[in-house]
Amino acid sequence: MSEFDLVVRNGSVFIDGRLERVHVGVKDGRIAALAETPLEGATVLDASGKLVLPGGIDVHCHIAQMTSTGATTADDFYSATVGAAFGGTTLVMPFAAQHRGDSLRASVSAYRERAAGRAVVDYAFHMIVTDPSEQVLKEELPALAAEGFTSVKLYMTYDALRLDDRAMLETLLHARRLGVLPMIHAESHDMIGWLTERLLALGYRKPKYLAHARPALAEREATHRAISMAELLDIPIFVVHVSSAAAAEQIAIAQRQGLPILAETCPQYLLLTESDLDRPAKEAVKYCCSPPPRDASNQAALWDGLRDGLFSCFSSDHSVFHLDGPHGKWQAGDDPPFNKIPYGLPGLETRLPLLFSEGVTKGRISLERFVELTSTGPARVFGLDGRKGKIALGADADLALWDPQAEATLSTATLHDGTGYTVYEGTNVRGMPVTTVSRGVIVCHEGTLRACAGHGTLVPCERIGSVGRRPAPAPWLA
C-alpha cells in the first residue's frame, strides 16, 4: 500500500512566498509531506514545467441566489463550482441572503439546502442582512457566528436591500461584538436614485447611461461614509468590488491612518470600460454590472492597488443571469432602460486566468502577489487561515497546477459554467490552470472533469477576532 493517496512530483511549488522544487504528498485530504526526494503514491501527478499553487478562493460570488426582485441567478452549485474548478478555484464564498421580513436563520438554512450535495469544490457562506431586527442581531446572528458564518454583507443601496446609516451602525456594533466581518456594498443610494430619475425623465435610457447613473463619485461618497462609520465603531470592514480610483483613494487614506479597512476589486474593473456599455442594447446588457466599468485611468489605479497591497483579495463578483426568459438580461425587451436590466456578469472560471495573464505574465504584479490576492489573503481575511489558501503541512490539499506558457482564447464554447455567454469572448490569455485538486481529489485534469457533485463540503470560518486600534473601546461600544 502506498504511503500517500496522491503525490505531485517535479513541480515548482509555491511555499511561504517562494517557489520550491519539492514533491507534495497527500494523505486523507491533507498535505502530509513536502519532500526533496521522490515520494510514492496511489495516484501520481507529474507537474514538470508547472507551477503548483494553492487553490484559488473566490470570496465574492452569487450562486443560486434569489435577488431582491425575485429573480434567481442562472447557475446552481454544480454548474458554478465546475466552472470555478476549471478556473483553478477550490473554494467559493457565495451569499445566504435574508430578505425583508425573513428570519436570517431560515435564510441560511434554505441556502444550505440549495448547496448540499451539488458542489464539486468546497464552499463557505457569507450572510446578507437586510432586516436587522432585535431577533436577528441579538439571537440569530450570534448563533450563526458560533456555527462558522462569520461575515455579513451590508448594502448601502438598492431599495429592497439597503440599510440606512442608523441601521448600519447598529448592525456594525453587533458585528464588532461578535467578531463578524462586515462586507460593504458602497454606493450612494440617494445620489443614484436622483440621477436615475433625471436621466430617464430627459430620455437618457440606453444601457450606456448606467455609467452616468452610478458614477465614481457615488462610490467615493459611500466608501468614505462606510469608513467613517467603521472608524467610529473601531471595527474592520471589507469594501467589495472597488471600481474606481476615487474609492480606492478613500481606502488608501484610511489605511495610512492605521484603520483596518480591507478591500477587493474584480476583473471587470481591470479589463472592461464604460465604452463596453455603448453597444447595441442586446449586447450591451451583458456588460451591465454594479458598480459599472469605468475608464483606463481608473483601471491603472486599481492595478496599482493590486500591486502595492491596497487590496487584500481579488474576487469575481460572479452574478450571472440568462439572456432570455422572465428573469434574463433581455427581460425588458430589445431596447431596455438601464435601470430594468439585471446587473451582474459571469466570472468564476475566468477570474484567475485573466489575473495571471494580465498581471503576472505581463509583469504588472508578481507571482507572490497573485497568490496573496487569490488564496492566502482571502483565507486570512475570512477565517480560513491554516486550513485553506496555502501549501503547508496539515493544510487541506487544495492545489492548482498552472502551465505558465499555456495559451488559450476565452470563449463561451470552451468555458464550463453553462451560463451561455462571457464578456471576455475572444480574449487571449497566457498562463492557465491545467489540473485542480480539492482536498486531495483531482477535480479536473487537462480539460476533463473528474470529481462528482457532492465532493465539495461546507467549511466553517473562524471569527476575525479583535483588530481594532484602541487598547480599550469607549464604554458605549462595549
N, C-alpha and C positions, 0 to 999 in steps of 0.2 A: 504494500500500500504506500502511495506517495505521501511524503510529509506534508505537502501543500495541495490545496484544491486547485489553485491557479498560480502559475508563475508567469511573470512578464520579464522576458530576457532582452538584453542587448540594447535597451533604450537609454536615452538621456533623461533622467528622472529629476523632476523639479522638487527639491527638498530644501527647506529653510532658506529660500530666496536664491538658490543657485541650482544649476544642473549638475547631477552626479551620475557617473557611469556605474550603476548598481542594478542588481536583479531584484525584483519585487516578488515576495512570496505571500500568498493569501491563504488564510485558513479561517473557516467559519465566518466568512464575510468581512473579515478584518485583515489589516496589513500585519503580518506576523514576522516578516523578515525583510531587511534591506541589506543585501549581501554583495560583496565584490566578487565572490566566487559563484559559479552557476548553481542554480537550485533545480530540484526535480519536482514536478507537479503533475497531477492527473490531467490538467489541461495546461498547455504552454502557448503563450503568445510571443511571437518574435517581433520585437519592436525596433529592429535595426533601422537606423535612419529616421526614427520617430522621436518626438518629444512625448514623454509620459507626464501628463499634467493632472492636477486634481480635477475631478469632475466639476463642471460649472454649477453654480447656484443662481437661479433667477428669482430674485426676491420680490418681483412685481409683475404678476401676470393674472389675467382674469380668465378662469376656466369654468365652464358650465355654471356661469353666474347670471342670475336674473338681475337686470338693471332696474333703475328707478322707474323706467317707462313700462316695465312688464316684459320686455324682450329678454331673451336668454342668449348668451354668447354662443357662437356657432359650434365650438368643439366641446367634446366631453373629455373626461380624464384619460381615456385611452388614446384618442387621436392627438390630444395636446402633448401628452408625455412621450408618445412615439416620435413626434416632431422634435421635442426637446432632446431626446436621446440621440437622434441623428445629428443634432447640432452640438453635441458634446456636453449637454447639461444632465446632471444626475440628481438634482433636487429642485423642485419648483415650489414657490410660495404664493398661491392664489389667495382669494379673499372670501371669507364667510360673511355675507352681507346681511346686516339687520336692516329691515325696512320699518318705517314709522309704524308704531303700534305693536310691533312684533317683539317677542322675547329674544334677547341675544342668545340665551342658552338654546332655544329651539332653532334659531338660525344656524348655529354651529352644528347642532345635531343633524339637521337636514342636510347640511353641506357634507358632513362626514359620510352620510349615506350615499350621496352623489359620487363620492370618490372611491368608496370601498370596492375592492376587487377589480378596479378598472385600470389603475396606473401601472406603467411599466418601470417607472423610476420613483424614488421617494418623494414625499411632499410634506410640507408643513403649512399651517394656515395662519394668516392674519385675520383679524376681525375688523369689520366696518361698523362703527356705531353712528347711527343717525337719530336715535331717540334715547338720550342719556337720562332715563328716569332714575328715581331713587333705587328701585329694584335692580336696575341694570348696574348702576355704579357701586352700590353697597353690597349686593348679593351675587349677581351673576358674574360680573367682571372679576371679582376676587377668586371665585371658584374656578372659572375658566383659566385664569392666570396660573393657578396652582396645578392645573392639568397640562400646562405646557403651551397655552395660547397666550403669548407674551408680547404681542404687538397689535396695535389698533390704528386703523386708518380713519382720519377725520377730514371731512370735506369743508372747504370754505366757500364753495359754490355749488350750483345745481339745487333747484327748489326742493326736490324730494330727499336730498342727501345732506345739505349743508347744516352746520351748526353756527348760530350767531356767536359773537365773541364771549358773551357771558356763559353760554353752554360749553364753548371751547375751554374756557378757563376752569370750569367745574370738572370737566372730563380730564383735563390735563392734571389737575390736582390729584384726582383719584389714581390716574396712571402713575404719577410720581410716587404715591404711597405704596403702590403695588409692584414697582419695578417693571412696568409695562412701557414699551417704547411707542410713542405716538408717531404715526406717519401722516404727513400733512399734504393734502392737495391744495396748493396755494395759488388761487386766482381770486381776484376781487369780484364778488358776486354782483354788487350793485353797479359797478363800473361796466361789467359785461352786459348786464341787463339793460342799462341805459343805452349803451352803444348799439346793442342788437335792435332795440325798438327804433332808434333813429335811422339806422341803416335800412331796415325793412320799410319804414314809412316813406323813405325817399327813393325806394326802388332798387336799393343795392342788395340783391338777394342771392346772387350766384355763389357757388362754393368758395370762390377766391376771397369773398368778404369775411369768411371765418377768421382770417388773419387780422382783419381790422376790428372785428367784434371782440376778439380775445388778444389784445396787444401785449407786448412785453411789459408795458407799464402796469397793466393789471396784475401780471405775475409778480413784478417787483414790489408793488404796494402790499400785496397779500403776504409775500415772503417776509417782508420787513415786519408786518404785523404779527405773523406767526412767531418770528424770532423774538419779538418784544414780549409776547406772552410767555414764551419759554424762559426768557431771562427773568421775568417777574417771578415765576414759579421755580426757577433753578432746576429745570428739567431738560434732558436731551430731547431733541426732536429729529426726525428724519424727513427731509423735504423731498417729495417724489418728483419724478420726471421734470427736472430743471431744463428749460428750453432756451433760456436767454442769458446773454451777458449781464443784463441788469439784475436778474435774480441771483446769478452766480456771484455778483459783486456784493450783494447783501450778505450772502453766506460767508464770503471771504472776510468781510469786515467783522462779522460775529466771531469767526474762528480766530482771527488775530487778537480779539479781545479775550480769548480763552473760553468762549461759550461752547458747550458741547452740541454744536449744530452739525448734523450729518446730512448727506445728500446723495442723490443718484442722478444720472442722465441716461439717455436711451439712444439707440441707433438712429431713429428718425430725426433727431435733432442734430446729428452729425452729418447726415447724408442727404436729407431732403430739405427743400426750401419752400417758402411760400409760393414760389412760381409753380410748384407742382400742383397747387390748388387751381391754377389758371389753365385748366384743360377743359375739353368738352365735359359737360356735367356728369355723364355716366361714368367717365374715367376719373374725374376729379374727386368723386365721393370716396374713392379708395384711400385717398391721402388725408381725409379729414380726421383729425385726432385733436385731443385737448390736453395741454395747450397745442396750438398748431405749429408746424415748422416755421422757422424764422428765415434768416439770410446768412450769407457767407461769413459776415463779421461775427455773428453770434456763434456759428459753428467753430470758428477759430478760438473764441473764448472758452468754449466747452472743451475743446481738445487741450487747451492749457490747463483747465481744471482737472482733467483726467491724468495728465502727466504730472502735475505738481502736487496732487494729494487733496485738492478741494473736495473731490468726490470719493466716497468710500465704496460705492457699488456702481455697477453698470448693469442695467436691467432692460427688459424688453418692453414692459407695459403692453404685452400681448393682450389685445382685446378685440376679438375679430367677430364680424358678423357676415353672414352670407350676403351675396349681392342682391339676390331676388328673394321673394317671399314676404310675408307680412311684417317681419322684423328686420328685413335686409337693408343694405345700403341704398337700394333703389326704391324703398317703400313709398317715398313721396313723389314718385314719377320720374320722368326723364329730365326734368328741369327743376330740381328741388331747391327750396330756400336753404341757406346754410344752416339754419337752426333746426331743420327737420331731418337731418342726416345723422344716423347713429355714429358716434365718434369712436374711433379705435381702429387699429390695424394689426395684422399678424406679425410676429417677430420671434417666437420662441426658438425656431430652428435656425434662423439666420443671424441671431444676435451675436454669437461668438465668432463664427466665420467672418462676419463683417468687421468686428473689432480687431480680430487678429490680422486680417488683410489690410485694413485701412490704418490700423495702429501699429502693430508690431512689424509687419512686412515693410511698410512704408516709413518706418523709423519715427513715427510720432510718439509712441510710448515704448517702454522696454517690455521684455517678456515678464520681468518681475512685476511691473505694474499691471500687466494683463492678468496675471494670476491673482494679484491682490484685489483687483476690481471685480473679478468674476467668480472667485472661490474663497480665498482667505478672508477678505474683507466682509463679504456677506455673512459668512459663518460667524465671524467675531461679533458683528453688529447685532445679529438676530439670535444669539444664544445657542449657536450650534458648534462653537469652537471646541476642538478636541476630538469631536466625532466626525465632523464634515469639514471640507474646504482645504485640507492639506494632506500630503503624503507623509505619514508618520506612523511609527509602530503603535498599534492599538486603535488607530483610526479606521473608520469604515473604508473598505476598498472601493472607493468611487474614483474611477480613473478615466481619463480621456487620452487616447493615443492620437497625436497630431502629426500629420505629414506637412512640414512647413513649406515644401515645394509643390504640393498638390495644387492644381488649378481647377477651378470649376466656374460655370456660369449659372447663377441662380435663376431658377425657373419654376413656375408652378408645376410643370411636368415632372420635375425631379425632386421636389420637396415632399414631405411626408405627413404634414398635419391635416391634410384633407380640407382646408378651408377654401380652396378654389382660386386663390389669387395671391400674388405677392407684390408689394410696392417696389421691390428690388428686381423685378423681371429684367433679365439681360445683364445684370451686374456681374462683372468678373471679379473673382476673389482668388487669392493665393494664400494657401495655408488652410487645411481642412482637417477636422477630426475624422479618423477612419475607423476607430473602434471605441466603444463606450462600455465601461464596466460599472455596474451598480452593485455594491455590497458583494463583490467577488463574482457576480454573474455577468457574463457577456450579454449585453442588451442588444447591441447591433455591431456588426463587423463587416467592413468592406461592402456596404450597401444592403446588407441582409439583416432583417430583424430576427433576433434570437430569443428574446425573453417574451413571456406571455403577460397578458393583462393580470394584474394582481400581484406581480412581483414587487411593485412599489408599495411602501407602507407609510403610514402617518408617523412623523417624527416630532416628538415634543421639543419645545425650545426652553432654554433657561431664561430666567429673568435678567434684566440688564444690570441690576444692582445699583449702587449709588455712584453716580459720576458727576454730581454737582460740584460747583466750585467753592461754595462756602462750607466751613467746617461744621456749622450748625445752622439749620434753616430758621427763618423767623418763626416765632411760635404759631402764627396763624397759618403757616404752611405745613405744620407737623401733622 
